[in-house]
């Protein structure tokens, strides 16, 4: 609860005024049965029309004041709930941005999306209802009971007994349903994950004719979610009928007792009607309170999941040093010292005992079979993950000593999977950069072999890019992603198999243009093609996470059997 109040700290006034106005509404509502009793006993029975009219005007006044208080309370409650949800969403998003790849791998993207959307919406609804009803409903219930005691003590004991029974029902349901709603949200995570995978991989699913299998998988998960929701709903659904039964039985007992006491002359007809009205008020408010408890139970389960995410501390700790380049220095040195790394949940290391040194401005080729650890190695340079063993040094200093900003500023990465964002080509090239000249953008496009098709587009660099760049071919997406990295003119450039969709002619032009760049960054070329890396200053050959060979193209042809096999499968032996 303390953590939830943190998000309401900027809405203290609204959080106080909303329940306060609801209490005022409830306070005036409690006088209505007394007014009705007065109309019956002093007006109708006595035939005093003036008193009836006067009391009716009082009732209208009470209704008008109550309506005004209710609208005001609704406004403040909505403002506080929406504001707190906004703060929560911003905090959660900011925290997610601080998490490393390791945490993303553990939690799962689909689960994070559910917590950012569905869970926060449930919490927002819960806050809104709490501010409106959490004080009002108990106030009406206990207020009606106290007012009943002022009318007749013996009849009011029925109220006390009914309230105790209802409390047992409501809190029992809350106790039973809270863990169920956590399971419901977890099942929703699975549904979202399956949906996300299907939407992003729809082409693959259709290519392998797996529509029926995926539908069956989705249907099973959907049935599981439905079963959980039904089970939780059945238990929650018991609240209203049980509440109605208890209240109506209480009303029957009250009317029976009231009739006897009226006949004995200890109660008036108006007082019995007032007691009945108070019992009806309790009925309405307890139904509201029961629904509130269900909503709050669901909201607290969702908030628990949000808290679980916020309580995750990134394993990687940011350093405080800045990378400083010497005068005229363009590239940075990179050194691996006995580096080993294992992914979370994996028993075997992805790379182990990797050691090499790259001088500023050198180009390193990295090649190996699928799963040999190529991408893992370059991810460690950018510090997307931290190695469990060994050290990685940039410019002679451990990368753990640098701030994230200085690392990202000096390292440009072209990922294995091209990723474009909805907007324009210019927006994608700049990615937050400001003050970049048109010539610099065109130069990056030219080096990436993207200038020709970009300029043919209507609008040129201001041409529209759809979500994930679906209106561009795979090769065009890769070249635009490469151009985006080149615009930054970073000291280290990492190309993670970023030319796999290019034909050999375009790849040859790309190799030449990268070689002739003016800023000469330290370059890491990860590729499955020997042609892409054969002219590198030296080549790392990885096999099952270990270095199987290191040297120039010609040296490796004679000294490394794995490299020679890769090369010979792509080229004729005589080309060697």
Beta strands, then each sheet from edge to edge (+ up, - down):
strand 1: 334-341
strand 2: 351-358
strand 3: 363-368
strand 4: 389-394
strand 5: 397-398
strand 6: 411-414
strand 7: 423-424
strand 8: 464-465
strand 9: 492-496
strand 10: 522-526
strand 11: 538-543
strand 12: 546-551
sheet 1: 2+ 1- 4+ 5-
sheet 2: 6+ 9+ 10+ 3+ 11+ 12-
sheet 3: 7+ 8-
end
